[in-house]
């Protein structure tokens, strides 16, 4: 995800600096080139050699280091950077940057960087809520800096409160989004994911094998690319992605209601959830006791969400559905495209190796009214981006014709 990207990681004097070493390792693992710049105080909390070992780059502290290969190093590094993150960012460095003070290697480099900048505050609860600090944070936000809001929890002094730096995993998400092309900025995307659960009684239910991985990968990819994403999810053990609004909708009826409420305000709707076609006619209020006789459950059809969306689709709205088939994949998926009035169907061959439920990879055939395109085996995240690429291309061509 970060291949050929240069990330400047600024580290200041906070106990949270220990997290920054793991963050540097994670960036490097994703192919990023990490350039760490530390303040003098940061070196009291973590040794610069730690970062040099993890990044294979010289860790910079002194603005006038004569052994560095660039003649004006802060300008040269600033030109290379795709994104800058200061994590942890103390009240001191936040105040200096907000006031335009550049008196060390980190702040001079920041002032020379034209790229995206992310600040991850880390400090005592009372210090964080000090109106002067809050004013400085607001000032940086107004200048276009992104603020990775600190978490609430136990702080270094044992107090409970705000000011704890987010985890490395959270900070990495900010970095990935910052270096991703923002070609979907302004788009409102609605994604459904996961399996529906249809209750038989308070204990038992009917469901399917969907894990929600594909739909959640699509929501994550769209959010990285700048879209405003709403994710409506059924049953899934996969954590919803950052930067999206998430709504839980476990049953087919709940999913129908949530989708219909959000549909009109969406520019792109991608229905990747596996919603039950049938649900019990009646849900028992108490656990059904077993007996020696055969049991039967009366079922009735659920509401067809994709068909309803196709019938009510407004001009300019793009509708994409998924089709999981065990036979006649193309024929059945093409029929679905027409009968549901969709713009795109992503067909999944459940029995093909690497595709289907529960895998981290997928093999998708994308069907539109004028094209059939089979994607090779790839990760579900890569497949999500390939689908979004095609949707973006179709929408751009549609706008050009208008």
Secondary structure, 3 states (H helix, E strand, C coil): CCCCCEEEEEECCCCCHHHHHHHHHHHHHCCCEEEEEECCCHHHCCCHHHHHHHHCCCCECCCCCCCCCCCCHHHHHHHHCCEEEEEEECHHHHHHHHCCCCCCHHHHHHHHCCCEEEEEECCCHHHHCCHHHHHHHHHHHHCCCEECCCEEEECCCCCEEEEECCCHHHHHHHHHHHHCCCCCCCCEEEEEECECCEECCCCCEECCCCCCHHHHHHHHHHHHCCCEEEEEECECCCCCCCCEEEEECCCHHHHHHHHHHHHCCCCEEEECCECCCEEECCCCCCCCCCCCCCCCCCEEECCCHHHHHHHCCCCCCEEEEEEEECCCHHHHHHHHHHHCCCCEEEEEECCCCCCCCCCCEECEEEEECCEEEECCCEEHHHHHHHHHHHHHHHHHHHHHHC
